[in-house]
């Protein structure tokens, strides 16, 4: 029997293990970590040898977590969160954050708004490393290993912490050429007879528009869900806006995205009494509530978005 003490666990080994579990792949984890697949495989072997248990089931195609791996997964995440928080506090990173910050967001908003904001942020905080990933779906922030999700839309799970970065709403609009050809709808019910450019939003069912407002003559605002159809649909907002500009149909889009088109008349409001609330939020797991780098990032984005909004409204 070997009475030699077990090898001490290292934070690096735990981070490698979490990366493999998150990506379910040694190669993908190696890419995330900026390391070789051989290095990742070696760290996992040493970790398993030090603990005396098998943490992962490996096949030629998949990597799955064992029961022992599940127990380590939960505790490893807590340990690394506490280490990160300790390092940040000791290093006074409240004003100078450092380390890797994984941010997720949506396609169009990410490219046009979040990416430029992140670029300015790392210029101010050069010790901060940001990995920005964009998706056409709602991200499981904690489960997929992100520190922060910047999202447009007000449907947020209760186990997450959210801070509003800026006010925003989606509105109905169309090109003057489309309205001249098809006429403008006078009520939500008439939308069913129109071509609508449908976007697969991250936080809404496809082809269902949930709107709040009132038709002409109605005294009280109400919430309505309208089923819309059209010959063109996409998961990319910029493509949808281009189609709307070409007169292909009526579009429901964020005012952040169509401000220039409304200003120069390429698009005009349709049924202006109806809108969809879609504020901009920073969303993050509760375990990161005390993270200095997340807090500094959220504060920075909030101030930057407020500055941009003030410039657009002349405030």
C-alpha positions as a Python dict, from the first residue, in 0.01 Angstrom:
ca = {
    (1, 'X'): (0, 0, 0),
    (2, 'X'): (131, 342, -93),
    (3, 'X'): (135, 570, 212),
    (4, 'X'): (275, 870, 25),
    (5, 'X'): (62, 1180, 72),
    (6, 'X'): (-170, 1273, -213),
    (7, 'X'): (-42, 1542, -447),
    (8, 'X'): (-174, 1883, -349),
    (9, 'X'): (-440, 2021, -579),
    (10, 'X'): (-346, 2330, -775),
    (11, 'X'): (-577, 2606, -891),
    (12, 'X'): (-447, 2556, -1245),
    (13, 'X'): (-555, 2191, -1241),
    (14, 'X'): (-901, 2288, -1120),
    (15, 'X'): (-933, 2549, -1393),
    (16, 'X'): (-833, 2293, -1655),
    (17, 'X'): (-1091, 2048, -1516),
    (18, 'X'): (-1368, 2311, -1525),
    (19, 'X'): (-1277, 2406, -1881),
    (20, 'X'): (-1296, 2043, -1996),
    (21, 'X'): (-1633, 1993, -1826),
    (22, 'X'): (-1772, 2319, -1965),
    (23, 'X'): (-1673, 2237, -2324),
    (24, 'X'): (-1708, 1855, -2296),
    (25, 'X'): (-1391, 1834, -2502),
    (26, 'X'): (-1018, 1829, -2433),
    (27, 'X'): (-942, 2006, -2761),
    (28, 'X'): (-1199, 2282, -2705),
    (29, 'X'): (-1081, 2331, -2347),
    (30, 'X'): (-721, 2358, -2469),
    (31, 'X'): (-825, 2626, -2718),
    (32, 'X'): (-1003, 2825, -2443),
    (33, 'X'): (-701, 2798, -2216),
    (34, 'X'): (-447, 2880, -2485),
    (35, 'X'): (-273, 2548, -2422),
    (36, 'X'): (-214, 2221, -2607),
    (37, 'X'): (-447, 1922, -2590),
    (38, 'X'): (-157, 1717, -2454),
    (39, 'X'): (-112, 1963, -2167),
    (40, 'X'): (-483, 1948, -2079),
    (41, 'X'): (-483, 1568, -2090),
    (42, 'X'): (-175, 1555, -1867),
    (43, 'X'): (-324, 1790, -1605),
    (44, 'X'): (-642, 1582, -1590),
    (45, 'X'): (-441, 1260, -1549),
    (46, 'X'): (-238, 1413, -1267),
    (47, 'X'): (-551, 1547, -1100),
    (48, 'X'): (-718, 1206, -1112),
    (49, 'X'): (-401, 1036, -985),
    (50, 'X'): (-369, 1282, -699),
    (51, 'X'): (-730, 1228, -592),
    (52, 'X'): (-730, 855, -662),
    (53, 'X'): (-1059, 870, -853),
    (54, 'X'): (-1178, 892, -1213),
    (55, 'X'): (-1330, 1231, -1284),
    (56, 'X'): (-1421, 1194, -1652),
    (57, 'X'): (-1553, 923, -1883),
    (58, 'X'): (-1371, 952, -2216),
    (59, 'X'): (-1466, 810, -2554),
    (60, 'X'): (-1339, 896, -2900),
    (61, 'X'): (-1622, 1149, -2940),
    (62, 'X'): (-1740, 1264, -2598),
    (63, 'X'): (-1627, 1355, -2248),
    (64, 'X'): (-1871, 1305, -1961),
    (65, 'X'): (-1841, 1377, -1588),
    (66, 'X'): (-1839, 1089, -1341),
    (67, 'X'): (-2016, 1097, -1005),
    (68, 'X'): (-1686, 1186, -835),
    (69, 'X'): (-1631, 1450, -1101),
    (70, 'X'): (-1968, 1608, -1025),
    (71, 'X'): (-1870, 1645, -659),
    (72, 'X'): (-1539, 1804, -751),
    (73, 'X'): (-1708, 2031, -1007),
    (74, 'X'): (-1931, 2196, -748),
    (75, 'X'): (-1654, 2249, -493),
    (76, 'X'): (-1389, 2350, -748),
    (77, 'X'): (-1604, 2634, -877),
    (78, 'X'): (-1658, 2764, -524),
    (79, 'X'): (-1288, 2736, -440),
    (80, 'X'): (-1180, 2924, -752),
    (81, 'X'): (-1443, 3193, -701),
    (82, 'X'): (-1315, 3249, -347),
    (83, 'X'): (-953, 3256, -465),
    (84, 'X'): (-1037, 3506, -739),
    (85, 'X'): (-1225, 3725, -492),
    (86, 'X'): (-934, 3712, -246),
    (87, 'X'): (-680, 3802, -514),
    (88, 'X'): (-894, 4090, -636),
    (89, 'X'): (-943, 4228, -286),
    (90, 'X'): (-575, 4201, -195),
    (91, 'X'): (-467, 4353, -526),
    (92, 'X'): (-715, 4638, -493),
    (93, 'X'): (-874, 4548, -826),
    (94, 'X'): (-1184, 4747, -744),
    (95, 'X'): (-1016, 5027, -942),
    (96, 'X'): (-775, 4816, -1148),
    (97, 'X'): (-945, 4486, -1238),
    (98, 'X'): (-732, 4206, -1378),
    (99, 'X'): (-769, 3860, -1517),
    (100, 'X'): (-1001, 3695, -1770),
    (101, 'X'): (-1361, 3817, -1800),
    (102, 'X'): (-1593, 3609, -2023),
    (103, 'X'): (-1881, 3813, -2164),
    (104, 'X'): (-2168, 3689, -2381),
    (105, 'X'): (-2422, 3888, -2579),
    (106, 'X'): (-2632, 3878, -2898),
    (107, 'X'): (-2518, 3919, -3260),
    (108, 'X'): (-2613, 4268, -3374),
    (109, 'X'): (-2609, 4437, -3034),
    (110, 'X'): (-2278, 4269, -2960),
    (111, 'X'): (-2111, 4390, -3278),
    (112, 'X'): (-2251, 4741, -3282),
    (113, 'X'): (-2267, 4830, -2913),
    (114, 'X'): (-2098, 4585, -2676),
    (115, 'X'): (-1779, 4525, -2879),
    (116, 'X'): (-1687, 4897, -2904),
    (117, 'X'): (-1768, 4941, -2534),
    (118, 'X'): (-1543, 4648, -2438),
    (119, 'X'): (-1265, 4785, -2657),
    (120, 'X'): (-1275, 5115, -2470),
    (121, 'X'): (-1295, 4936, -2135),
    (122, 'X'): (-975, 4733, -2183),
    (123, 'X'): (-800, 5050, -2290),
    (124, 'X'): (-882, 5194, -1948),
    (125, 'X'): (-808, 4866, -1763),
    (126, 'X'): (-509, 4711, -1945),
    (127, 'X'): (-474, 4425, -1694),
    (128, 'X'): (-821, 4299, -1782),
    (129, 'X'): (-854, 4029, -2049),
    (130, 'X'): (-1199, 4004, -2212),
    (131, 'X'): (-1333, 3716, -2419),
    (132, 'X'): (-1651, 3830, -2594),
    (133, 'X'): (-1879, 3566, -2749),
    (134, 'X'): (-2200, 3633, -2944),
    (135, 'X'): (-2499, 3400, -2976),
    (136, 'X'): (-2841, 3387, -3138),
    (137, 'X'): (-2983, 3216, -2827),
    (138, 'X'): (-3025, 3287, -2459),
    (139, 'X'): (-2711, 3183, -2273),
    (140, 'X'): (-2701, 2982, -1951),
    (141, 'X'): (-2459, 3225, -1788),
    (142, 'X'): (-2349, 3009, -1495),
    (143, 'X'): (-2373, 2673, -1669),
    (144, 'X'): (-2166, 2782, -1969),
    (145, 'X'): (-1897, 2948, -1760),
    (146, 'X'): (-1964, 3314, -1842),
    (147, 'X'): (-1903, 3593, -1595),
    (148, 'X'): (-2149, 3833, -1756),
    (149, 'X'): (-2425, 3837, -2018),
    (150, 'X'): (-2519, 4172, -2174),
    (151, 'X'): (-2871, 4122, -2303),
    (152, 'X'): (-3158, 4313, -2456),
    (153, 'X'): (-3491, 4202, -2308),
    (154, 'X'): (-3664, 4196, -1973),
    (155, 'X'): (-3719, 3822, -1917),
    (156, 'X'): (-3452, 3727, -1662),
    (157, 'X'): (-3444, 3410, -1451),
    (158, 'X'): (-3487, 3474, -1076),
    (159, 'X'): (-3165, 3296, -977),
    (160, 'X'): (-2958, 3553, -1169),
    (161, 'X'): (-2859, 3904, -1065),
    (162, 'X'): (-2943, 4177, -1313),
    (163, 'X'): (-2862, 4545, -1332),
    (164, 'X'): (-3028, 4767, -1591),
    (165, 'X'): (-2767, 4935, -1809),
    (166, 'X'): (-3001, 5146, -2022),
    (167, 'X'): (-3366, 5192, -2109),
    (168, 'X'): (-3477, 5060, -2447),
    (169, 'X'): (-3781, 4931, -2635),
    (170, 'X'): (-3864, 4765, -2965),
    (171, 'X'): (-4103, 4935, -3209),
    (172, 'X'): (-4284, 4849, -3530),
    (173, 'X'): (-4152, 5010, -3847),
    (174, 'X'): (-4145, 4971, -4224),
    (175, 'X'): (-4006, 5136, -4536),
    (176, 'X'): (-4223, 5408, -4696),
    (177, 'X'): (-4221, 5203, -5019),
    (178, 'X'): (-4379, 4904, -4843),
    (179, 'X'): (-4652, 5116, -4683),
    (180, 'X'): (-4723, 5289, -5015),
    (181, 'X'): (-4765, 4947, -5179),
    (182, 'X'): (-4957, 4763, -4907),
    (183, 'X'): (-5104, 5037, -4690),
    (184, 'X'): (-5040, 5096, -4319),
    (185, 'X'): (-5213, 4869, -4064),
    (186, 'X'): (-5461, 5054, -3843),
    (187, 'X'): (-5467, 4793, -3563),
    (188, 'X'): (-5267, 4495, -3441),
    (189, 'X'): (-5528, 4263, -3588),
    (190, 'X'): (-5441, 4388, -3936),
    (191, 'X'): (-5078, 4275, -3898),
    (192, 'X'): (-5190, 3922, -3987),
    (193, 'X'): (-5263, 4041, -4341),
    (194, 'X'): (-4918, 4197, -4384),
    (195, 'X'): (-4573, 4064, -4465),
    (196, 'X'): (-4361, 4082, -4151),
    (197, 'X'): (-3985, 4039, -4132),
    (198, 'X'): (-3943, 3792, -3846),
    (199, 'X'): (-3631, 3768, -3631),
    (200, 'X'): (-3543, 3477, -3406),
    (201, 'X'): (-3477, 3677, -3089),
    (202, 'X'): (-3285, 3525, -2798),
    (203, 'X'): (-3566, 3578, -2546),
    (204, 'X'): (-3888, 3550, -2749),
    (205, 'X'): (-4076, 3270, -2931),
    (206, 'X'): (-4027, 3279, -3307),
    (207, 'X'): (-4305, 3462, -3493),
    (208, 'X'): (-4487, 3584, -3180),
    (209, 'X'): (-4474, 3955, -3103),
    (210, 'X'): (-4568, 4050, -2746),
    (211, 'X'): (-4662, 4417, -2747),
    (212, 'X'): (-4801, 4667, -2500),
    (213, 'X'): (-5008, 4970, -2589),
    (214, 'X'): (-5345, 5062, -2733),
    (215, 'X'): (-5508, 5101, -3072),
    (216, 'X'): (-5666, 5432, -3163),
    (217, 'X'): (-5974, 5489, -2952),
    (218, 'X'): (-5875, 5251, -2672),
    (219, 'X'): (-5860, 5413, -2330),
    (220, 'X'): (-5631, 5175, -2143),
    (221, 'X'): (-5304, 5012, -2248),
    (222, 'X'): (-5306, 4635, -2276),
    (223, 'X'): (-5064, 4355, -2355),
    (224, 'X'): (-5127, 4156, -2670),
    (225, 'X'): (-4951, 3865, -2837),
    (226, 'X'): (-4970, 3872, -3216),
    (227, 'X'): (-4881, 3586, -3451),
    (228, 'X'): (-4704, 3725, -3756),
    (229, 'X'): (-4589, 3568, -4082),
    (230, 'X'): (-4383, 3670, -4380),
    (231, 'X'): (-4177, 3536, -4666),
    (232, 'X'): (-3849, 3637, -4500),
    (233, 'X'): (-3714, 3545, -4158),
    (234, 'X'): (-3367, 3537, -4002),
    (235, 'X'): (-3174, 3508, -3678),
    (236, 'X'): (-2964, 3814, -3761),
    (237, 'X'): (-3101, 4159, -3681),
    (238, 'X'): (-2889, 4348, -3933),
    (239, 'X'): (-3016, 4127, -4214),
    (240, 'X'): (-3375, 4191, -4104),
    (241, 'X'): (-3322, 4567, -4096),
    (242, 'X'): (-3178, 4558, -4448),
    (243, 'X'): (-3483, 4365, -4572),
    (244, 'X'): (-3716, 4613, -4407),
    (245, 'X'): (-3529, 4902, -4573),
    (246, 'X'): (-3582, 4726, -4908),
    (247, 'X'): (-3957, 4727, -4849),
    (248, 'X'): (-3997, 4356, -4774),
    (249, 'X'): (-4226, 4397, -4474),
    (250, 'X'): (-4298, 4530, -4127),
    (251, 'X'): (-4025, 4489, -3867),
    (252, 'X'): (-4018, 4485, -3485),
    (253, 'X'): (-3677, 4614, -3385),
    (254, 'X'): (-3496, 4787, -3102),
    (255, 'X'): (-3467, 5165, -3119),
    (256, 'X'): (-3094, 5119, -3052),
    (257, 'X'): (-3066, 4950, -3391),
    (258, 'X'): (-3293, 5157, -3615),
    (259, 'X'): (-3229, 5509, -3487),
    (260, 'X'): (-3034, 5617, -3800),
    (261, 'X'): (-3296, 5468, -4034),
    (262, 'X'): (-3578, 5650, -3853),
    (263, 'X'): (-3381, 5975, -3853),
    (264, 'X'): (-3326, 5980, -4230),
    (265, 'X'): (-3662, 5832, -4328),
    (266, 'X'): (-3549, 5494, -4458),
    (267, 'X'): (-3789, 5346, -4202),
    (268, 'X'): (-4099, 5503, -4048),
    (269, 'X'): (-4301, 5406, -3738),
    (270, 'X'): (-4598, 5172, -3774),
    (271, 'X'): (-4872, 5159, -3507),
    (272, 'X'): (-4672, 5392, -3279),
    (273, 'X'): (-4911, 5327, -2991),
    (274, 'X'): (-4762, 4977, -2950),
    (275, 'X'): (-4416, 4884, -2825),
    (276, 'X'): (-4220, 4600, -2663),
    (277, 'X'): (-4010, 4674, -2357),
    (278, 'X'): (-3655, 4554, -2415),
    (279, 'X'): (-3419, 4723, -2173),
    (280, 'X'): (-3046, 4653, -2172),
    (281, 'X'): (-2927, 4445, -1877),
    (282, 'X'): (-2607, 4311, -1729),
    (283, 'X'): (-2685, 3960, -1603),
    (284, 'X'): (-2452, 3747, -1395),
    (285, 'X'): (-2461, 3451, -1152),
    (286, 'X'): (-2517, 3521, -784),
    (287, 'X'): (-2181, 3360, -702),
    (288, 'X'): (-2013, 3655, -878),
    (289, 'X'): (-2205, 3922, -691),
    (290, 'X'): (-1891, 4020, -498),
    (291, 'X'): (-1651, 3988, -791),
    (292, 'X'): (-1459, 4312, -829),
    (293, 'X'): (-1385, 4266, -1199),
    (294, 'X'): (-1753, 4199, -1278),
    (295, 'X'): (-1860, 4497, -1066),
    (296, 'X'): (-1613, 4731, -1233),
    (297, 'X'): (-1717, 4608, -1579),
    (298, 'X'): (-2088, 4654, -1507),
    (299, 'X'): (-2029, 5004, -1367),
    (300, 'X'): (-1823, 5097, -1672),
    (301, 'X'): (-2081, 4967, -1921),
    (302, 'X'): (-2363, 5142, -1734),
    (303, 'X'): (-2184, 5478, -1742),
    (304, 'X'): (-2086, 5435, -2107),
    (305, 'X'): (-2438, 5341, -2219),
    (306, 'X'): (-2587, 5631, -2026),
    (307, 'X'): (-2337, 5866, -2191),
    (308, 'X'): (-2432, 5731, -2534),
    (309, 'X'): (-2803, 5762, -2463),
    (310, 'X'): (-2758, 6122, -2349),
    (311, 'X'): (-2570, 6204, -2670),
    (312, 'X'): (-2845, 6052, -2884),
    (313, 'X'): (-3124, 6240, -2707),
    (314, 'X'): (-2931, 6563, -2675),
    (315, 'X'): (-2939, 6539, -2296),
}
